[in-house]
Amino acid sequence: MGHATADGDDTEALQETLIEKARDSGADGIIFEGFDRVETGEQTIVNHIGDTSIVNTEPKSVLQVKAIFIKYNRNLHN
């Protein structure tokens, strides 16, 4: 029926966001495919100490959640 991906730091908030998207699309259920940490770039931190500047560049990552939206078939045959 559909799928979506959400990025962030709070697992519960990401799940709620995906559940809301599934409801909005008319899905009856949701399957969470994966919870992965992905790099999104770099974060530069500059500390000024007196006359000296210290620069640290670190990889920045976020949690990425993938989900599949499903719709149940209501037309079952016996």
Backbone as CSV, one residue per row, in Angstrom:
resi,resn,N_x,N_y,N_z,CA_x,CA_y,CA_z,C_x,C_y,C_z
1,MET,0.821,-1.184,0.000,0.000,0.000,0.000,0.867,1.251,0.000
2,GLY,1.963,1.218,0.734,2.838,2.377,0.776,3.988,2.155,1.731
3,HIS,4.877,3.127,1.792,6.004,3.042,2.713,6.465,4.460,3.051
4,ALA,7.255,4.557,4.117,7.770,5.860,4.551,9.050,5.652,5.348
5,THR,9.825,6.727,5.423,11.048,6.747,6.215,11.027,8.007,7.064
6,ALA,11.429,7.886,8.321,11.500,9.044,9.218,12.871,9.085,9.876
7,ASP,13.405,10.281,10.042,14.714,10.479,10.675,14.560,11.323,11.932
8,GLY,15.385,11.043,12.944,15.373,11.831,14.176,16.179,11.147,15.255
9,ASP,15.979,11.592,16.483,16.731,11.040,17.608,15.871,10.282,18.608
10,ASP,14.560,10.489,18.589,13.657,9.891,19.568,12.871,8.750,18.917
11,THR,13.145,7.512,19.336,12.510,6.336,18.750,10.992,6.389,18.843
12,GLU,10.472,6.725,19.998,9.018,6.760,20.176,8.376,7.820,19.293
13,ALA,8.999,8.980,19.184,8.459,10.051,18.339,8.468,9.633,16.871
14,LEU,9.515,8.932,16.441,9.574,8.456,15.058,8.478,7.435,14.785
15,GLN,8.260,6.531,15.724,7.197,5.537,15.567,5.840,6.211,15.469
16,GLU,5.584,7.183,16.346,4.306,7.896,16.326,4.109,8.649,15.014
17,THR,5.175,9.252,14.498,5.097,9.961,13.218,4.715,9.003,12.096
18,LEU,5.347,7.834,12.059,5.045,6.860,11.014,3.645,6.281,11.164
19,ILE,3.205,6.048,12.383,1.845,5.544,12.621,0.827,6.572,12.141
20,GLU,1.066,7.841,12.411,0.165,8.902,11.969,0.120,8.969,10.434
21,LYS,1.281,8.845,9.786,1.324,8.842,8.316,0.547,7.648,7.764
22,ALA,0.670,6.489,8.420,-0.061,5.300,7.980,-1.567,5.517,8.090
23,ARG,-2.016,6.087,9.191,-3.445,6.377,9.368,-3.940,7.342,8.304
24,ASP,-3.156,8.389,8.047,-3.537,9.392,7.054,-3.661,8.795,5.655
25,SER,-2.876,7.754,5.377,-2.927,7.138,4.046,-3.993,6.040,3.958
26,GLY,-4.690,5.762,5.076,-5.751,4.762,5.073,-5.270,3.346,5.336
27,ALA,-4.064,3.194,5.826,-3.519,1.861,6.102,-4.190,1.245,7.329
28,ASP,-4.287,-0.082,7.308,-4.826,-0.814,8.456,-3.736,-1.236,9.428
29,GLY,-2.505,-1.267,8.955,-1.399,-1.703,9.803,-0.081,-1.162,9.294
30,ILE,0.942,-1.380,10.104,2.277,-0.889,9.752,3.305,-1.945,10.161
31,ILE,4.285,-2.149,9.295,5.393,-3.056,9.586,6.656,-2.211,9.632
32,PHE,7.326,-2.220,10.770,8.578,-1.480,10.892,9.693,-2.356,10.342
33,GLU,10.349,-1.885,9.273,11.391,-2.663,8.605,12.733,-2.588,9.293
34,GLY,13.094,-1.424,9.745,14.421,-1.308,10.320,14.623,-0.034,11.091
35,PHE,15.477,-0.134,12.069,15.914,1.009,12.865,17.427,1.078,12.685
36,ASP,17.887,2.043,11.900,19.313,2.153,11.603,19.826,3.530,11.999
37,ARG,21.096,3.580,12.350,21.744,4.869,12.586,22.500,5.216,11.317
38,VAL,22.185,6.386,10.742,22.809,6.805,9.486,23.531,8.130,9.681
39,GLU,24.644,8.278,8.962,25.385,9.537,9.022,24.713,10.559,8.121
40,THR,24.550,11.762,8.647,23.866,12.815,7.897,24.800,13.957,7.540
41,GLY,26.036,13.869,7.911,26.995,14.926,7.627,27.981,15.064,8.758
42,GLU,28.502,16.252,8.893,29.482,16.517,9.937,29.034,17.689,10.793
43,GLN,29.465,17.656,12.025,29.175,18.720,12.975,30.507,19.338,13.380
44,THR,30.611,20.643,13.244,31.845,21.339,13.602,31.619,22.093,14.908
45,ILE,32.484,21.847,15.866,32.396,22.495,17.175,33.643,23.357,17.349
46,VAL,33.426,24.639,17.605,34.544,25.565,17.802,34.505,26.054,19.238
47,ASN,35.604,25.842,19.960,35.740,26.326,21.331,36.803,27.412,21.361
48,HIS,36.429,28.587,21.833,37.391,29.684,21.954,37.886,29.726,23.397
49,ILE,39.159,29.454,23.571,39.765,29.479,24.898,40.882,30.516,24.859
50,GLY,40.616,31.652,25.462,41.607,32.728,25.425,41.857,33.171,23.993
51,ASP,43.116,33.131,23.561,43.479,33.520,22.202,43.496,32.326,21.240
52,THR,43.113,31.134,21.728,43.198,29.917,20.933,41.804,29.417,20.566
53,SER,41.641,28.983,19.332,40.396,28.351,18.889,40.676,26.881,18.618
54,ILE,39.861,26.022,19.191,39.987,24.586,18.978,38.780,24.146,18.147
55,VAL,39.039,23.512,17.007,37.972,23.081,16.104,37.941,21.556,16.071
56,ASN,36.790,20.998,16.375,36.580,19.551,16.283,35.483,19.306,15.260
57,THR,35.747,18.432,14.310,34.736,18.033,13.342,34.439,16.562,13.569
58,GLU,33.175,16.274,13.822,32.754,14.907,14.115,31.631,14.501,13.175
59,PRO,31.562,13.221,12.825,30.411,12.768,12.026,29.129,12.939,12.843
60,LYS,28.062,13.344,12.186,26.776,13.486,12.852,25.856,12.396,12.308
61,SER,25.122,11.742,13.186,24.224,10.679,12.742,22.868,10.820,13.419
62,VAL,21.861,10.242,12.775,20.504,10.221,13.318,19.944,8.813,13.176
63,LEU,18.888,8.554,13.908,18.186,7.285,13.799,17.234,7.377,12.617
64,GLN,17.235,6.349,11.767,16.341,6.311,10.610,15.446,5.085,10.754
65,VAL,14.141,5.300,10.657,13.171,4.219,10.780,12.434,4.077,9.451
66,LYS,12.380,2.845,8.944,11.664,2.555,7.701,10.436,1.720,8.025
67,ALA,9.341,2.003,7.318,8.097,1.291,7.583,7.339,1.021,6.295
68,ILE,6.566,-0.064,6.292,5.679,-0.412,5.188,4.252,-0.317,5.715
69,PHE,3.380,0.328,4.944,1.970,0.429,5.307,1.206,-0.696,4.610
70,ILE,0.311,-1.342,5.354,-0.448,-2.459,4.785,-1.944,-2.201,4.912
71,LYS,-2.685,-2.821,3.987,-4.147,-2.757,3.986,-4.642,-4.192,3.942
72,TYR,-5.517,-4.550,4.862,-6.035,-5.910,4.903,-7.058,-6.110,3.797
73,ASN,-7.048,-7.307,3.199,-8.034,-7.665,2.187,-9.283,-8.148,2.896
74,ARG,-10.365,-7.458,2.729,-11.613,-7.801,3.416,-12.472,-8.748,2.595
75,ASN,-12.009,-9.116,1.419,-12.766,-9.955,0.524,-12.238,-11.386,0.568
76,LEU,-12.377,-12.057,1.677,-11.843,-13.411,1.823,-12.884,-14.442,1.355
77,HIS,-12.406,-15.442,0.620,-13.280,-16.516,0.141,-13.060,-17.759,0.979
78,ASN,-14.130,-18.503,1.249,-14.036,-19.747,2.023,-13.714,-20.914,1.139
